[in-house]
Amino acid sequence: MTLLIAISAALVGASALAVLVFAGRLAIRRISERKLVAESRRIHLLLEEARKSDYDQLDKLLFDMRENIDLDVLDAEVRAELESCDDRLSERLLAAVSRLGITERYLDRVRNARAWAERARAATILASIGDPRAAAPLLEAMQDPREDRDVKLACAEALGRLANPEVIPILCAGLADVDEWSSPRLASVLVGFGDQAVEALLETLDHSPSLNGRMWSAQVLGKIGSSRAVSALLDHLHDRSEKMRLSVANALGDIGDLRAVRPLVNLILRDPIPAVRAQAASALGALGDREAVPILVTAMGDPEYWMRFRALEAIEVLAPEDITPIEEALGDSNAEVRRRAALALERLGHLDESFANLGSDDPARVARGRARLISVGRAGLSERFVRHLSDENDAVRENVALILGEVAARQHGPALARLLGDDNQRVVLAAVAALGAVGDPGTAGALVELLADSREEVRSAAAAALRRYPGKALAAISGALAIRLEDPSDRCRYHSTRVLAAIPGAEVDELLLARAARDHFAEVRLAAVTALGERGVTAAVDVIGDCLGDPYGPLRVAAADALSALGGERSIDLLLAAMPQADREQRDAICGGIAALGFAAIGPALDLLLGSGDDNARVGAAWTLGKTLDARAVPLLCALLGDSLSRVRSAAAGALAKIPTGDSIAALRTALDDPNQFVRAAVVNALGHNGGAGDLDALRGVLADPDGYVRGRAAVAIGSIGGRSGGERAYEILESDAGDCDAPLRALALGLCGIPAGLGTAVEMMRDAELRAEIVDLLGRESPARRERFLASVRRPGARVVDYWPGDDVAALLRPDELIDGLIDTLRNRHDPVARIGAVESLAQITDEQVDGALQGALLHDPHPSVRLRAAEILAARPRPELADTMAVAARDPHDGVRVVALRALGELRSVIHAGHVGPVLAAIGAEPAAVSAAAESAAAAVFARRPTELIDWLMGRQRPAEIAAGLRVLGKIGDPETVGLLQQFAASRDPGLRLEAVRALAAIDHPAAIAAMLDGLFDPDERVRAAIVAALPERPRAGMIERLEDLCRDPAVGVRTHLATRLGAMTAARAIDLLEILAGDHSVEVQVAALRAMLASSDAEGQERFRQCWQRLAPAGRLRAARDLSVLADALSEQLRSSLDEQRRRLAIQVLAALDPLAHAERIAAGLADPVPAIRLEAVRALSAIESDLLADWLRAVIDDPVAEIRAEARRLLIREV
Amino acid sequence: MATHIVCVDDDPGVLEILRKRLSRPNVTVHAVADGDELAALVSDTEPALVILDVVLPGRNGYQLCRELRGDHPDLPIFLFSGKSEPADRFWAEQVGATEFFEKPMDLRKMIDRAAELVTRTGR
């Protein structure tokens, strides 16, 4: 116990002691802190006082303080003073600090303090002191491999503040370490060095083995903004690492040097990594070069949304005045891009402008404003619109309400509901419509109130709006609506009924059946019957059946429809019972209704209809069958196609159009030759709706129908099929065979087939006001689908969004100027190159100055080569003097095809082109590829035809052999005898290629001097040159030429001798045959054959005679080989035998054929037996004597009774031999 | 009165050689790299000789020679070229060059001829 008490006392004592110690220390610390604060304040005041006297007596003051004041406090205050004093005094203060020993204190600590944090702090303080002596130990610390990384970084930052450039290489080397924390800090220090760091950074950029080092050096160079770095950065723009490319693009944007524009454009076009492309777009925006805008617009079509986002940002900066691409971005598939576009429009002030437009008297401005704000609202900026609901302009309030309805943002329901009490009825109607679109449940009650409004438009609109509300929201107001069914106003009850119809539930069914369907006002009954049918209330069949005979026509039709919807035997009975008294509309409804019940269910109806002697009933039967859309109806309809009444056949064709099966289409094809033109037109229409590419040929035949209307409908059908199945073929048919069709129908067909060229033709046709009126009238009678397709394709070829709405004014939609503007707009602004090419094809059909201007713009500026190429081709086909400038620019296009077309066009424009246009032509002479050079050569030949000297002056200053050779070809094309002297010099060139072109050029000049100069090259060492000369030898040789050719018969090259033989065959000179005879004895079979062939083909008898002689001298082996090649000439010989007027030649033909191969050519030789000249008949008999053939006897019978005895005798001898 | 020689060549090395070799106390050599200002220079200095390289940026030696010859029928014009085609010599004659020299073989010969011509004309 005592022990316990002792222990307790000891514990209490110890605790009391501990508390005392703690309290004591706390008290001491507080006293110390107070003292330090007081000291600190005192020092601060003293230093402030000293500063006022420019630190006069500062040393004394500091040393006094050092004696009396804690050094740490003094240190801190002096450093604070150092940071706050101005540069003029800092040096004096720094000297005093140094003398005080503060700098040394930290110089020592930065290397020797034990804790890394203390060393890092010392480095930071040294930087704040700014004493240059700190550089050495800081550097030493940085280079120490054992030093902590954070200390090194603090040293780096300190050195940065000291601005000691020695540290730069070390900092650059430090960039190589992959460290997310230190890399940006090192980079920041380096940025502080500015231009001093550029060399070291470029070295790191080019040679660092570390990606991190290269990447960061690029970024630092960008932040420094040194234009010296641009070329080095551009070299790394295609680095293998995407991170590097990203950094470089970023840096180039930071530097802002315009040399980077083109490489960044290329990066946008070609880099596979979206982030790199996006960065390049941002950089282009930063460069501020408007030249980049077209490519940024193209980049708006990039599949990667981030790329589009960045391109949009750049476009906003570079081209704020042209908001077309920004507006298009409002329809982007990505929500962020859409919202960014909306914000851009807001920033650029276009939203305010759009709101102002809403109050305009100009409908076009209102429409523009409305369209833009709808897009902006859909992009997520609709909250900006609400304040305009209280605009003082009625039209603005009305339109803003409608726009909010279009945007359908539910959060704006209460704001719209406040407009229901607006003084202006149009505003109220707009708010009601918007509420219907928004569907905010909290606003349904307010609309129910409006059902009792005194204004019918408001009541009707409120009902329509309520019907659009979600069912759950409406269920809550069904009680209020039921009360409205008792309202004394007929219209109020009507609208309430229509709203109730949209609310599900048996209670509502009961209300409709018990009250509304029995209402005294017909339209209420109509609404109820329609609703009951749609809701499937079978209990209502009899009530509805009563309405089949209602005096109100629409109600009778609605009752038929409702019963059809309800189905069941009772319904069918009621419908069939009503049929005999039904008018046309009701019968149509009954037919439709019965058909809707299904093919199997309509047997009794068909019996009734088909069995009727009434023609209209058979027409009704056809309609009903068509409405079933059932393939089983096809055989019946095919039978009706053979009906005696043309109206029935037409109806059957129309019905078959609704059931596109193989059988129905086959039946329609057979009906294409129906005797009645209306039936043929109906059949053609049906095929237009359902036929496929396989029907195009059949319809093509109908384009020659005797009836003009049928021909026109066939064209429309072809266009419709083309629009569904790829219109190329349809367009070809229309272009070639639809010339006899009525112009409006042809325009409709061309528009429907959807081929850009066809659309262009249709637009061109609509420029004729009368024709346009006819087309508009025609469209009004077409089916809505067909009308919509035509309008959509003509208004926006290749459009993704159809901007036509049923109910729009068709005539207004087809204003030719607007259509052309639309095409031009597509060409200029659409991102999709296919759409732009389509626009070009359409514009090709339109002859208009504005169009030409747009095409020239596309040729010069479109980024897609195919667009430029087509524009060039179209413009080249319409050569006008004004085009020369454009074509001269296009002749330097990067796309070879465009260059070729432009160069050809410049050649066509030779009479108007001047020195400025000639440059691109000359630049392309001798260029690669060959097609470009060839086009340039033709153009140059045309341009310089009358002044070849100018061309030669230019040519002689060229160095590349390819250019000179091409220039020589141009001289050949020009063919001016004045150039012979120069060409002769080139024919003696050391370059065989130039010699070849020179002799070819000489050959092309029709002048004796040129031929003489060419022949000088006959013994050129190059075989190609000799062969070219031989090939160009004239058919009428000049004096002495044949003698010179004799030596060529011994030319070492087989090719030359072969060419020579062929060429000699075409010559008229008698000596030519002598040379051929020499060549026929050549050791080369190829040359022999060429020579023999030339002799054989010779037009004079001497040649063929020589052939015969040479042939006989030829060795058998040679004959065998040659015969194969020469047999192709047998037909010519046969023809010679039959038709030559020259007896000698006919005879020779027999001899040559016999010499070649008598057996193979026996039949040809036998033709000679009928020759009128006895000697030839005898020659033929003798030639045939060399062969044995079963046919010989038959052939010889022709001459067995020949009047010439010798022939008879020879023939008989041969016959006896045969026997 | 000083005598002037105008040399046109886009090769600074060749121009330097011509300047060194043709300069005399009373002879000023004008060395230019292209023919842009040639007509004006010739009008201003009335040179005793014009030496034209054939291959030049912009208009070439033949074109320049033809232009000069139109206005200065008696002016001695030497054309020299690194190309050694027979056609070059032929065309030099056509454009009215006084003499044609090939580079680099004829460079010394051309300088001698130029010096001789300048001495003979005494201008």
Interface residues (C-beta under 8 A of the other chain):
Chain A: I952 D953 W954 M956 G957 R958 Q959 G981 L982 Q985 F986 A988 S989 R990 D991 L994
Chain B: V54 V55 L56 R59 N60 G61 Y62 Q63 R66 G82 K83 S84 E85 P86 A87 D88 R89 F90 W91 Q94 V95
